[in-house]
Amino acid sequence: MQESCGARLKRLRKGKRLSQETLATAADLSKSHISMLESGERDLGLLSALAAVAIARQLEVSVDYLVTG
């Protein structure tokens, strides 16, 4: 079974020992937005390109990997 985008985001964030708040600040998003992304309530595909790049940069992965695995 393939890992969901939200689960991947959470795993990567925790692997970097980043809080949701720290990641949210770096991506210019709210903490609740990061929480909704991780839980699957919001889709990563709906993020602005700049926010997706900022999250990927903080997690040291490509946007492609973040979205598709």
N, C-alpha and C positions, 0 to 999 in steps of 0.2 A: 504494500500500500504506500502510495506517495504521500509525503509530508505536506500538509496544507501550508499556504503562504503565512498564515497567522502563527502556526506552530513553529515554522522556520524562523520567523522574525523573533519570536519569544526565545527560542533556543539560542540564536545568535546573540541576542541582547544579553541574555544571562551568561553566555560564554565569555562575553567581553566585560562582565561584571558591571553593566550599566543599568541604572534604574530607568523605569519608564519615563520619569520626569527628565532625566539627563538626556535621553534619546529624543524626547519630545522637544526640548529646548533647542537641541542641535538641528532638528528638522523644522523648526518654527511651527510646531503643532502643539496641541494640548495633550496633557497626560491622558485624559480620557480618550482622545483619538487613538493614541498608541494602544491603550487597553482594548478598545473596540477592534482595532486591526488584529491584535493577538488573539482575541476571542472569536474572530470570524464575523463579528457584527458589521464590520465595514470591510470593503474589498481593497486590497492594495492597488488594484487597477484604477481606482478612482482618485488616487493621490495625484497631486500635481507633479510634474516631472522634477521640479526643484526639490520637493519634499522627498521623493523617492531617491534622488541622488544623494541628498543629505543623510538619509537613513543608511543607505548602502555604504556611504563613505565612513560613517561612524562605526559600522559593523565590519568594515574592511572586506566587503564583497561587492560583486557587480550587481547592478539593478536587475539584470537578467536572472542571476542566481536567486536573488531575493524574491522575485516574482514567480519564476518557473521551476526553480530547484536545480 
